[in-house]
Amino acid sequence: MSDQNHYIGNNGHLTIQTARAGILAGFLIYGLFGIIDPFMIPEHYKIVWGIRFGIVTPAIALVYALSFTKSFKNYAKPLLMALLFIGELGILAMIYISQPHQAAFLAYYAGLNLVILWAGFIFKLSFSESLFYFISIFVMYNLIAISKQNIFTYDKNSLEYSWYIGNNFFLVANGLLALIGTNHLNKSTNELIHKNQQLLKDQKTLESAKDKAQESDKLKTAFLTNMSHEVRTPMNGIIGFSELYLDKDSTDEEKKYYANVVIESSKQLLRIVNDILDLSKIETNQIIVDNHFKDLCIGFKNTYQLFEKQCREKNIEFVVSIPKIDFCNVKTDHIRLFQIINNLLENAIKFTHEGEIEFGFKIIDNQKLRVFVRDTGIGIPKDYQDLIFERFRQIETSQTKMYRGTGLGLSISKQLVKLLGGTIDLNSHENKGSEFTITIPCEVKMSQTESQEEKNIDRLKLKSRKHLLIAEDEENNFVLLKIYLKNCDLHIANVKDGEEAIEYVKHHNDIDLILMDVKMPKVNGIKAMQEIKKETTDIPIIAQTAFVMAEDKKKLIDFGFDDYIPKPIEKRDLFTLLDKYLVD
């Protein structure tokens, strides 16, 4: 109750309406008592009227008038306490003037009881404040009776002495009643305040949850709308330019252009699908980190080759900064690491129109890997720098409306960095550029024998003709694989489902390798593989599937597959696997 701003208001405190009612009631009661003053103390009633109507009632009227001001609640408690004290002193002054044999000595003490009750119940002062009024009234009343009116000189059996004792009894009784009631009111008020505060807190929590749900709903709706546009754009390119490619009037040069558009649109569509899959995996906590040693220098050089053409076409200088060492074998999830780097580089190229893009890494104390991607692009406004990492968020300002994208790349990157146990930091200035820094813990080995340098294989060097079975229900996928392998000395057979694959193996004992699609009609690839493995374990069976996460590969290996290749199948990856299992 020490906070004056909370004295008048809700939560069980005094309200302005009850304060006015209490002031007005005190004004009427105190004023009406003036009618009996000439009868109670006839020789001094004019002095009493001077106190009553010249000091106390004007003070009451002034406070009542102030209760209509806007700032009344800020100083209500001290004002009401002062008003009660003025009333108390006024009544004590009247008692001081009277004598024990006069009716005023008996009657006016009732006003003191009213002050005690007003402090405790009407104005709802605290226990200590009510105690102050009770003690001050009791002490001053007795001092007046003893020192001014010499009450103890009266006969103990006299009416005047009996009045004095009776007045003290009722003052004490009334004071205790007021204090007990005030204490109870304070406890009830505090309980009410606590419950109300909890309700307000719960209400704010619910409102916050509601706002977040509504915001999330809006963001998802905007995301789906944007995603629909993002998917339709490459699909339009794929369908439209494929139809143009079939036009018999198209020249070879035009067909080459059309084919390139279809390829680029397909890659764009694949990136969108991968983003959605990654987001789904992150939201359901299904991503498993697959840490292993691999040469980081090769990975950065390959990444440079991947993006160098795009930068050259935009006339942007592209720089890779790596330590001047031949090998740097780092234990981490390299697939996830370069997924993050690729996301950052794609953004850098998208938002940079001149200047340079630089990326690279440093090893810190052989315990931490620090990767950076720096550009001289449009930069990110300070107010947006936290928002860009939120899922379903895509900054849209006058500068960025021209740029397309799902808005998921940075959100996915931040979650992947977190899974790797690291942090991602941003330093960006609008119209000057941005720098993303990733720091993750890792193990480092500088041994050449640990290097996992990839082979560049474009054909197989087979000593004899090999028998390859491809279990694939999609005709286009099989045709693509057959075209990839047209220059290889392979006998290629195709079955449409798992049941056919099982039957084919039963009737052919010279199969060297099986590429098994996981999702097929009748009998799926997993069951087909397991049935074949029951009959023979000599044939390596490689799972080919659109499930592309590291944890998916682990599950497929646990099921019994010898290896795994993700869809869409890249030619280099296909030849690497065939080289592993078919080359003698």
QUISUL-V352493 format. One line per field, one symbol per residue. ss: DSSP state (~ for helix, > for strand, _ for the rest). psi: psi as a letter, one per 40 degrees, with the letter a starting at -180 (. if undefined). burial: I if it has 9 or more other C-alpha atoms within 8 Angstrom, else O. Layout:
ss->???
psi->???
burial->???
This chain:
ss->___~~~_>_____>_~~~~~~~~~~~~~~~~~~~~~~~~~_~~~~~~~~~~~~~~~~~~~~~~~~~_____~~~~~~~~~~~~~~~~~~~~~~~~~~_____~~~~~_~~~~~~~~~~~~~~____~~~~~~~~~~~~~~~~~~~~~~__~~~_____~~~~~~~~~~~~~~~~~~~~~~~~~~~~~~~~~~~~~~~~~~~~~~~~~~~~~~~~~~~~~~~~~~~~~~~~~~~~~~~~~~~~~~~______~~~~~~~~~~~~~~~~~~~~~~~~~~~~~~~~________>>>>~~~~~~~~~~~~~~~~~~___>>>>>_______>>>>_~~~~~~~~~~~~~~~~~~____>>>>>>>>>___>>>>>>>>______~~~__~~~___________________~~~~~~~~~~~___>>>>>>>___>>>>>>>>>_>>>__~~~_______________>>>>>>___~~~~~~~~~~_____>>>>>>__~~~~~~~~~~_____>>>>>_______~~~~~~~~~~~____>>>>>>____~~~~~~~~~~___>>>>____~~~~~~~~~~~~__
psi->edhddedhaafeihiddddddddddddddddddddeddddgdeeddddddddedddddddddddddeeidedddfddddddddddddddddddddddiideidddddeddddddddddddddefiiddddddddddddddddddddddefdeeihdeidddddddddddddddddddddddddddddddddddddddddddddddddddddddddddddddddddddddddddddddddddddddeheehiddddddddddddddddddddddddddddddddefehhhghihihdddddddddddeddddddefhhhhhhiigidighhhagdddddddddddddddddeheibihhiaiihhffdihhiihhifaeihideedddeeiiehhhhaddedehiideedddddddddddeeaihihhihhediihhhhhiiiihhfhdeeifhiigheiighdihihhhhhhehddddddddddedeigihhihieidddddddddeheehdihhhhdhiichidddddddddddheehhhhhhieheiddddddddddeidahhiihhiddddddddddedh.
burial->OOOIOOIIIOOIIIIIOIIIOIIIOIIOOIIOOIOOIIOIIOOIIOOIIIIIIIIIIIIIIOIIOOIOOOOIIOIIIOIIIOIIIIIIOIIIOIIIOIIIOIIIIIOIIOIIIOIIIIIIIIIIIIIOIIIOIIOOIIOIIOIIIIOOIIIOOIOOOOOIIIIIOOIIOOIIOIIOOIIOIIIOIIOOIIOIIOOIOOOOOOOOOOOOOOOOOOOOOOIIOIIOOIIOOIIOOIIOIIOOIIOIIOOOOIOOOIIOOIIOIIIOIIOIIOOIOOIOOIIOIIOOOOIOIOOIIIIIIOIIIOIIOOIIOOIIOOOIIIIIOIOOOOIIIIIIIIOOIIIIIIIIIOOIIOIIIIIIIIIIIIIOOOIIIIIIIIIIIIIIIOOIIOIIIIOIIOIOOOOOOOOOOIIIIIIIIIIIIIOIOIIIOIOIIIIIIIIIIIIIIIIIOOIOOIIOOOOOOOOIOIOOOIIIIIIIIOOOOIOOOIOOIOOOOIOIOIIIIIIIIIOIIOOOOOIIIIIIIIOIOOIIIOIIIIIIOOOOOOIIIIIIIOOIOIIIIOOIIOOOIIOIIIIOOOOIIIIIOIIOOIIO
